[in-house]
Amino acid sequence: MHTIWKGSISFGLVNIPIKLHTATEDKDIKLRTLHKECHSPIKYEKLCPVCEVEVKPEEIVKAYEYSKGKFVVLEEEDLEKLKKENEDRAVEIIDFVKMEQIDPIYFDRTYFMSPSEGGVKAYSLLRKALAETAKVGLAKIIIRSKEQLGVIRVYENTLVMETIHYPDEVRKTDDVPNVPQESNVTEKELDTAIMLIDQLTTEFQPEKYKDDYRTALMELIESKRTGQETVAPATKETVSNVTDLMAALQASIDRTKPQTTAPARKKRTITKVKKEA
C-alpha cells in the first residue's frame, strides 16, 4: 500500500513513528472527450491571454490574488521550505473527545495509519487506550502543503486518521435557501412517517449497497466494445520530405484557384452528301 506521509504522532510523552496510507479509492469511470469529427482526444493547453502563447510548466509561478487583478507571487523555494518545516514536526494529539460530538459534515478524507520501525508497541498502546475509553484524538497535520485537523480513531483493529474541515470551512445553514422555519405536519402524518422508518430500519451492512449507475455504464461500454462499436482517432498525415511539402503547397494553390467556366464546345454539323444517280 502506497505511503503518502511519514512522521510521528505523539500524546503526552509517548511518540509513535507512523505512515499514512489512503484508505479509500475513487472508482468513478473516467470518460475522455473526443473531437466528434475525427475522434481524436481533446488537448487542453495553458495559454496566456496577453502574450497569446502556450505557457510551459517552467514558466508558471504561483500567486495569491489579494485583490481583483492584483497578486502576490510566491516563490517555489519559499513554499517548499515552509512545507518542510511543518512536515518535519511531530504531530501532537491536542485533545481527546467523544466521536459522537463531531458531526459527519466535518469529515473529509480517511487514511490508514501503520507503525513505522520501532513504533509497534506505542501504536498498540494508543489503539487499546482509544478503544477502552471510546474516545478519539484530535491532532494537526500537514498533508500536501495544507494544514489539516485530524481525528485519530480505531477502525477494525487499525488506527485511522480522518481529516476534518475547520469550522470556517463549513458553510452556515442560515445561507441555505427555502428552508421552512416552522413545521406544519399533523400528528397522523408524523406517526405514519415514524412507522415507515421503523419498518425500514435495519443493521448497516455496507456490502449490500452497490453503485448501480457505474455497473450499468460498464455494461454499456462492454456491450459496445464486444459489438465492435468502437472508434479510433484519425491518423494525422505528416510531411516527411520536400517533395511532400511541395505537393501540399501545390494542392493548396490548386484548391484556392478561382473556378473558370470552360468555353462551350461548338456543335459539330454533319453535312449529308447526296449520292449521284
GULO-912516 format. One record per residue (C-alpha): x, y, z. Coordinates in steps of 0.5 Angstrom, whole numbers, padded with zeros to 4 digits, always signed. Each point is the difference from the previous one (the first is absolute). Example, Ala and Ser with C-alpha at 12.3 -4.5 7.8 and 13.67 -1.06 7.14 Angstrom:
<rs>
+0025-0009+0016/+0002+0007-0002/
</rs>
This chain:
<rs>
+0000+0000+0000/+0003+0007-0002/+0002+0004+0005/-0002+0008+0000/+0003+0002+0006/+0005-0002+0005/+0001+0003+0007/-0002-0001+0007/-0006+0001+0005/+0001+0002+0007/-0004+0000+0006/+0003+0002+0007/+0007-0003+0000/-0002-0006-0005/+0003+0001-0007/-0003-0004-0006/+0004+0000-0006/-0005-0002-0006/-0002+0000-0007/-0006+0002-0003/-0004-0003-0006/-0006+0002-0004/-0006-0004+0003/-0005+0001-0006/+0001+0000-0007/-0004+0003-0006/-0004-0005-0004/-0003+0005-0005/+0000-0002-0007/+0004+0006-0004/-0002+0002-0006/+0004+0003-0006/-0002+0006-0004/+0001-0001-0008/-0001+0004-0006/-0006-0002-0003/+0002+0001-0007/+0007-0005+0001/-0001-0003+0007/+0007+0003+0002/+0001+0001+0007/-0001+0008+0002/+0006+0003+0003/+0000+0006+0005/+0005+0005-0001/+0002+0005+0005/+0000+0007-0003/+0002+0007+0002/-0006+0004-0003/+0005+0006+0000/+0006-0003-0004/-0004-0004-0004/+0004-0006+0001/+0000-0007+0003/+0004+0000+0007/+0005-0005+0002/+0000-0003+0007/+0006+0003+0002/-0003+0007-0002/-0005-0001+0005/+0000+0003+0007/-0005+0000+0006/-0003+0006+0003/-0005+0003+0005/-0006+0004-0003/-0001+0005+0006/-0004+0005-0004/-0003+0000-0007/+0005-0001-0005/+0006+0001+0005/+0004-0005+0002/+0006-0002+0005/+0005-0005-0004/+0002-0006+0005/+0007-0003-0002/+0000-0007+0000/+0006-0001+0004/-0004+0004+0006/-0005-0005-0001/+0004-0006+0001/+0004+0003+0006/-0007+0001+0003/-0003-0006-0001/+0007-0004+0002/+0000+0004+0007/-0007-0002+0001/+0000-0007-0002/+0006-0002+0004/-0003+0002+0006/-0003-0006+0004/-0008+0000+0000/-0002+0001+0007/-0007-0002+0002/-0003+0006+0004/-0007-0002+0002/-0004-0007+0001/-0007+0001-0001/-0006-0005-0001/-0001-0002-0007/-0008+0002+0000/+0002+0007+0002/+0002+0001-0007/-0005+0001-0006/+0001-0004-0006/+0000+0006-0004/+0007+0002+0002/+0003-0007-0002/+0005+0001-0007/+0004-0006-0001/+0003-0006+0003/+0007-0003+0001/+0002-0007+0003/+0006+0001+0005/+0005-0005+0000/+0006+0000+0005/+0007+0001-0002/+0006-0003+0002/+0000+0000+0008/-0007+0002+0000/-0004-0006+0001/+0000+0000+0008/-0002+0007+0000/-0005-0001-0006/-0003-0006+0004/-0001+0004+0007/-0003+0006-0004/-0005-0005-0003/-0002-0003+0006/-0001+0006+0004/-0005+0003-0005/-0004-0006+0000/+0000+0000+0007/-0002+0007+0001/-0005+0000-0006/+0004+0007-0002/+0003+0003-0006/+0006+0004+0000/+0001+0007-0004/+0006+0002-0003/+0003+0005-0005/+0004-0003-0006/+0003+0003-0007/-0002-0004-0006/+0001+0002-0007/+0002+0007+0002/-0006+0001+0004/-0001+0000+0008/-0006-0005+0002/-0003-0001+0006/-0001-0008+0001/-0004-0005+0004/+0004-0006+0002/-0004-0006+0002/-0001-0007+0000/-0003-0004-0007/+0001-0008+0000/+0006+0000+0005/+0003+0005-0005/+0002+0007+0002/-0003+0005-0005/+0000+0008-0001/-0006+0004-0002/+0002+0006-0003/-0006+0005+0002/-0002+0007-0002/+0002+0006+0004/-0007+0004+0003/+0001+0006-0005/+0000-0005-0006/-0007-0003+0002/-0005+0005-0003/-0005+0003+0004/-0007-0004+0000/-0003+0007+0000/+0002+0001-0007/-0004-0006-0003/-0006+0003-0004/-0007-0002+0001/+0001-0004+0007/-0007+0000+0004/+0001+0003+0007/-0007-0003+0003/-0003-0007-0001/-0007+0000-0002/+0000-0008+0000/-0006-0003+0003/+0001-0006+0006/-0003-0005-0005/+0005+0002-0005/+0005-0001+0005/-0002-0006+0002/+0000-0003-0007/+0007+0002-0001/+0003-0003+0006/-0004-0006-0001/+0003-0001-0007/+0007+0002+0003/-0001-0006+0005/-0002-0005-0006/+0006+0002-0004/+0005+0000+0006/+0006-0005+0000/+0007-0001+0001/+0005+0003-0004/+0003-0005-0005/+0005+0004-0005/+0001-0006-0004/-0007+0000-0003/+0000+0007-0003/+0002+0001-0007/+0002+0005-0005/-0006-0002-0005/+0002+0006-0005/+0007-0002+0000/-0002-0007-0001/-0005+0002-0006/+0005+0004-0003/+0006-0005+0000/-0005-0005-0003/-0002+0005-0006/+0007+0001-0001/+0002-0007+0000/-0006-0002-0005/+0002+0006-0005/+0007-0003+0001/-0001-0007-0002/-0005+0002-0005/+0005+0004-0004/-0003+0007+0001/+0007+0003+0001/+0004+0006-0003/+0007+0002+0000/+0003+0006-0002/+0001+0002-0007/+0008+0000-0002/+0003+0006-0001/+0004+0001-0006/+0007+0002+0001/+0004+0004-0005/+0006-0005-0001/+0004+0004-0005/+0001+0006-0005/-0004-0004-0006/-0006-0001+0005/+0001+0007+0002/+0000+0003-0007/-0006-0005-0002/-0004+0003+0006/+0001+0007-0002/-0002-0001-0007/-0006-0004+0002/-0002+0007+0005/+0001+0004-0006/-0004-0004-0005/-0005+0000+0006/+0000+0008+0000/+0000+0001-0007/-0006+0004-0003/-0005-0005-0004/+0000+0002-0007/-0006-0002-0005/+0002-0005-0005/-0002+0003-0007/-0006-0003-0003/+0002-0005-0006/-0002+0001-0007/-0005-0005-0002/+0002-0004-0006/-0004+0001-0006/-0001-0006-0005/-0001+0001-0007/-0003-0005-0004/+0003-0001-0006/-0005-0002-0006/+0002-0006-0004/+0000+0001-0007/-0005-0004-0004/
</rs>
